[in-house]
Amino acid sequence: MWTKENRAKYKRDHLRYPSDLTDEEWAHVEPLIPPAKRGGRKREANMREVLNGIMYVLNDCFHC
């Protein structure tokens, strides 16, 4: 329910895009991302930014 307390919790004005993950959301998702495989190159991509990009595209698709 949108109460004054909840509205502040879900405020996204401080994010670059409204679809970007908040720190709290990232804390829930980060443990689910598998680590980079051993023996290969070091992972160069920032996984949070990758997920933010996916969320941006999905958000755009739902607003078409």
Residue, then its C-alpha position, 0 to 999 in steps of 0.5 A: m500500500w502506498t503510504k508516506e512511509n512506503r513512498a519514501k522507501y521506493k523513491r528512485d530520484h537519486l538513481r541515474y535511471p528509474s529502472d536502476l537497482t537500489d543498493e537494497e535491491w542489489a544486496h538481494v540479487e548479488p548473491l544469486i549471480p554466479p562468480a566468474k569461472r576459474g582459469g579464464r580471464k578476469r571478469e571485466a563487466n560490472m555485473r550490477e551495471v549489466l543487470n541495470g541495463i537489462m532492467y532498463v530494456l525490460n522497463d522500456c519494453f513494458h512501456c511500449 
